[in-house]
Amino acid sequence: MLFEIRREVKIEPMSRLDYNILRGWTLPANKNGSNEGVKVTDISSGHVSWLPYEEWYFMNKRQLPDN
């Protein structure tokens, strides 16, 4: 089955290290804190997550305006 899910989110550029600090977590030794990514906040539920920028871009590139 294939589903297309639409939701309203707020994104904010944030490194992996900054996201871990925000959550009160210690950065795992096998992770690179300087990885660029985005903090994603779901407007309706308030759920907060972090994705590497490349992954977020791949998931959302069809919805981005052309430059």
Legacy VTK file of the C-alpha trace (Angstrom):
# vtk DataFile Version 3.0
C-alpha trace
ASCII
DATASET POLYDATA
POINTS 67 float
0.000 0.000 0.000
1.156 3.502 -0.735
0.087 6.517 1.268
0.828 10.178 0.776
0.751 11.911 4.138
0.531 15.655 4.427
1.143 17.538 7.625
2.089 21.033 8.596
5.529 21.275 10.167
7.924 23.968 11.256
11.577 23.358 10.393
14.621 24.960 11.905
18.239 24.397 10.794
20.089 22.641 13.614
23.193 20.495 13.961
22.984 17.031 15.470
24.948 18.241 18.513
22.634 21.214 19.106
19.592 18.934 18.853
21.091 16.532 21.393
21.820 19.437 23.752
18.254 20.729 23.299
16.867 17.316 24.278
19.287 16.934 27.202
20.991 13.965 25.578
24.660 13.055 25.371
25.918 12.744 21.802
26.776 9.071 21.140
30.473 8.503 20.476
29.735 7.044 17.040
27.802 10.135 15.838
29.156 13.340 14.299
27.824 16.379 16.165
28.568 18.720 13.289
26.098 16.951 10.964
23.790 19.597 9.508
20.116 18.878 9.742
16.710 20.223 10.609
14.646 20.169 13.764
11.104 19.304 12.661
8.115 20.258 14.817
4.694 18.880 13.854
2.274 21.790 14.289
-0.766 19.692 15.221
0.840 17.237 17.656
3.882 19.170 18.869
6.090 16.122 18.136
9.729 17.180 17.681
12.328 15.233 15.727
15.607 15.791 13.918
16.669 14.675 10.449
19.926 15.067 8.556
19.392 17.747 5.918
19.925 15.340 3.000
17.253 12.964 4.309
14.769 15.766 4.934
15.438 17.231 1.477
14.988 13.843 -0.225
11.650 13.300 1.540
10.353 16.784 0.691
11.996 17.866 -2.578
8.781 17.481 -4.602
7.104 20.044 -2.372
9.867 22.677 -2.422
9.491 25.690 -4.709
11.843 25.796 -7.691
14.755 28.201 -7.328
LINES 1 68
67 0 1 2 3 4 5 6 7 8 9 10 11 12 13 14 15 16 17 18 19 20 21 22 23 24 25 26 27 28 29 30 31 32 33 34 35 36 37 38 39 40 41 42 43 44 45 46 47 48 49 50 51 52 53 54 55 56 57 58 59 60 61 62 63 64 65 66
